[in-house]
Amino acid sequence: MKGNITPWKTVEGHAATRTLNGERIAFIEKTPRVKHPATGEWIAGPKGEGGNGPDVNGGYQPSRDWCDKKLIELYCS
């Protein structure tokens, strides 16, 4: 990837985001989403777990893993 991608950051206490060069490129609330670099459109992944706590919504690890895989696919190839 060109530039520096941030680690996951919690947003509003329940969502999570990653940015690249100051621009949001991944976001998870219940559904993980990754921004397509060419079109700027958001690609949605499989819906995660809802509720509160560190392992749900933005902290749900399968959703983070999906985003990270999609980021590598879109931004590193």
C-alpha positions as CSV (number, residue, x, y, z in Angstrom):
1,M,0.0,0.0,0.0
2,K,1.2,3.5,-0.7
3,G,1.2,5.6,2.4
4,N,0.5,4.6,6.0
5,I,-2.5,2.7,6.9
6,T,-3.6,3.2,10.5
7,P,-4.4,0.4,12.9
8,W,-8.0,-0.1,13.7
9,K,-9.4,2.8,15.8
10,T,-12.7,2.7,17.7
11,V,-15.2,5.3,16.7
12,E,-18.2,6.4,18.8
13,G,-17.5,3.5,21.2
14,H,-18.9,0.8,18.9
15,A,-17.6,1.2,15.4
16,A,-14.1,0.9,14.0
17,T,-12.2,2.5,11.1
18,R,-8.8,2.4,9.3
19,T,-7.5,5.2,7.2
20,L,-4.8,5.6,4.6
21,N,-3.2,9.0,4.1
22,G,-6.0,10.6,6.2
23,E,-8.8,9.1,4.2
24,R,-11.2,6.5,5.6
25,I,-10.8,3.3,3.6
26,A,-12.4,0.7,6.0
27,F,-15.3,1.0,8.4
28,I,-17.2,-1.5,10.5
29,E,-20.4,-0.9,12.5
30,K,-22.4,-4.1,12.0
31,T,-21.4,-4.6,8.4
32,P,-17.8,-4.3,7.3
33,R,-17.1,-1.9,4.4
34,V,-14.0,-1.1,2.3
35,K,-13.7,1.8,-0.1
36,H,-12.8,0.8,-3.6
37,P,-9.7,2.9,-4.6
38,A,-10.7,3.4,-8.2
39,T,-14.4,4.2,-7.9
40,G,-14.6,5.5,-4.3
41,E,-17.7,3.2,-3.7
42,W,-18.0,1.2,-0.6
43,I,-17.9,-2.6,-0.8
44,A,-19.9,-4.4,1.9
45,G,-18.9,-7.6,3.5
46,P,-20.8,-10.2,5.5
47,K,-22.8,-8.7,8.4
48,G,-21.0,-9.2,11.8
49,E,-22.4,-9.5,15.3
50,G,-24.4,-6.7,17.0
51,G,-24.5,-5.6,20.6
52,N,-22.0,-4.0,22.9
53,G,-18.5,-4.9,24.0
54,P,-15.1,-5.3,22.5
55,D,-15.8,-8.3,20.3
56,V,-18.9,-7.0,18.6
57,N,-19.7,-4.4,15.9
58,G,-16.4,-2.6,15.1
59,G,-14.4,-5.0,17.3
60,Y,-15.8,-8.2,15.7
61,Q,-12.6,-10.0,14.6
62,P,-14.1,-11.8,11.5
63,S,-15.3,-8.5,10.2
64,R,-11.9,-6.9,10.7
65,D,-10.2,-9.9,9.0
66,W,-12.6,-9.6,6.0
67,C,-11.7,-5.9,5.7
68,D,-8.0,-6.5,6.0
69,K,-8.1,-9.2,3.3
70,K,-10.1,-6.9,1.0
71,L,-7.7,-4.0,1.7
72,I,-4.8,-6.1,0.6
73,E,-6.6,-7.3,-2.5
74,L,-7.6,-3.8,-3.6
75,Y,-4.7,-1.6,-2.4
76,C,-1.7,-4.0,-2.8
77,S,-2.3,-5.6,-6.2
